[in-house]
Every structure is written in C-alpha cells, then in structure tokens.
C-alpha cells in the first residue's frame, strides 16, 4: 500500500494492522510534495461527488457496480479540459497532435 505521510498512515495502530495482514507491505513517498497525488485525489473527489454521494449505495455490490460504470463513463464519455475537451479513452486510442504545447486530438478523430 503506497501512501503519503499523513498521520493516519504513520500511526502505530495502522502500521501494526498492515503487518498483521501478512500480505500487505507499506511504502511512502520520501518527501511530501503537494502535487504528488493530485490526479488521483481529483479523481476520487469526482467519483465521490458525481456518483457515490448522489446515489448512496447500500451494499458492496452496489458500490462496485456504480464505480465500474462511473470509471467507464469517466474514461469514455466525460470530456477533460486538460486534454483538449475529449474523453481520455478517445485521447489515448486515437493519438495526439501537439499544437502550441497543448495536446489535442486530430480534428477528424474528435468525438461528435
């Protein structure tokens, strides 16, 4: 399990719990960087606020199904401004052309 050096991850109780599992090891970033996990943190904020908090799943199976559907939507339908307002799946499948330092899909490959 990789984490930052937050107090919840460095506490003796948590570290002892991980060791008790026997199958999990812990690693942490060497020095704290404010931007270390920014993309993952943003994704988790999005999935919570755009999906889980709105639907309030009751079971683990509900959470699993909602997360799976959200990840497909996030990668295949939801446009991302950082990559030219296209979904990441399209961006990575179709390739990019670099124009003035901004990665963009070629116009003929941009989803309609």
C-alpha positions as CSV (number, residue, x, y, z in Angstrom):
1,X,0.0,0.0,0.0
2,X,1.5,3.3,-1.1
3,X,0.5,6.5,0.8
4,X,1.7,9.9,1.8
5,X,3.0,10.5,5.3
6,X,-0.3,11.5,6.8
7,X,-0.8,10.8,10.5
8,X,-3.4,8.2,9.7
9,X,-0.9,6.2,7.7
10,X,2.1,6.6,10.0
11,X,0.3,5.7,13.3
12,X,1.5,2.7,15.1
13,X,-2.0,1.2,15.1
14,X,-2.4,1.4,11.4
15,X,1.1,0.1,10.6
16,X,0.6,-2.7,13.1
17,X,-2.6,-3.6,11.4
18,X,-1.0,-3.7,8.0
19,X,1.8,-6.0,9.3
20,X,-0.9,-8.3,10.8
21,X,-2.3,-8.9,7.4
22,X,0.9,-10.6,6.3
23,X,0.3,-9.9,2.6
24,X,0.5,-6.2,2.6
25,X,3.6,-4.0,2.7
26,X,3.7,-0.3,3.1
27,X,5.6,2.3,1.2
28,X,5.5,6.1,1.4
29,X,6.8,9.0,-0.6
30,X,10.3,10.1,0.5
31,X,9.4,13.7,1.0
32,X,6.0,15.3,1.0
33,X,5.1,17.1,-2.3
34,X,1.8,19.0,-2.6
35,X,1.2,17.7,-6.1
36,X,2.3,14.1,-5.5
37,X,-1.2,12.6,-5.7
38,X,-3.2,15.5,-7.3
39,X,-4.6,13.5,-10.2
40,X,-5.7,10.6,-8.1
41,X,-7.1,12.9,-5.4
42,X,-9.1,14.8,-8.1
43,X,-10.4,11.5,-9.5
44,X,-11.6,10.3,-6.1
45,X,-13.2,13.6,-5.4
46,X,-15.0,13.3,-8.7
47,X,-16.2,9.8,-8.2
48,X,-17.5,10.6,-4.7
49,X,-19.3,13.9,-5.6
50,X,-20.6,12.9,-9.0
51,X,-21.6,9.3,-8.3
52,X,-21.4,7.8,-4.8
53,X,-22.8,10.7,-2.7
54,X,-25.7,11.2,-5.2
55,X,-26.7,7.5,-5.3
56,X,-25.9,6.4,-1.7
57,X,-25.2,2.7,-2.4
58,X,-26.3,0.3,0.3
59,X,-24.1,-2.8,-0.4
60,X,-20.6,-3.5,-1.5
61,X,-22.1,-4.9,-4.8
62,X,-23.9,-1.5,-5.3
63,X,-20.6,0.3,-4.8
64,X,-18.7,-2.0,-7.1
65,X,-21.3,-1.6,-9.9
66,X,-21.5,2.2,-9.5
67,X,-17.7,2.6,-9.5
68,X,-17.3,0.4,-12.6
69,X,-20.0,2.3,-14.5
70,X,-18.5,5.6,-13.4
71,X,-15.0,4.7,-14.5
72,X,-16.2,3.7,-17.9
73,X,-18.2,7.0,-18.2
74,X,-15.2,9.0,-16.9
75,X,-12.8,7.5,-19.5
76,X,-15.2,7.1,-22.5
77,X,-17.7,9.9,-22.2
78,X,-16.6,12.7,-19.8
79,X,-14.6,15.4,-21.5
80,X,-11.4,16.6,-19.8
81,X,-10.2,20.1,-20.4
82,X,-6.5,19.3,-19.8
83,X,-6.5,17.1,-22.9
84,X,-8.5,19.2,-25.4
85,X,-12.0,18.6,-24.0
86,X,-12.2,15.0,-25.1
87,X,-12.6,11.8,-23.0
88,X,-9.3,10.1,-22.0
89,X,-10.2,6.9,-23.8
90,X,-10.5,8.8,-27.2
91,X,-7.4,10.7,-26.5
92,X,-5.2,7.7,-25.9
93,X,-6.8,5.4,-28.5
94,X,-6.7,8.0,-31.3
95,X,-3.3,9.6,-30.6
96,X,-2.5,13.2,-30.2
97,X,-1.1,16.0,-32.2
98,X,0.8,18.7,-30.3
99,X,-0.2,22.2,-31.2
100,X,1.4,25.1,-29.4
101,X,2.2,22.8,-26.4
102,X,-1.4,21.8,-25.9
103,X,-2.1,18.1,-26.5
104,X,-5.2,17.7,-28.7
105,X,-6.9,15.0,-30.8
106,X,-6.7,15.5,-34.5
107,X,-9.9,17.1,-35.6
108,X,-11.0,14.1,-37.7
109,X,-10.8,11.9,-34.6
110,X,-12.6,14.2,-32.2
111,X,-15.8,12.7,-30.9
112,X,-19.0,14.3,-32.2
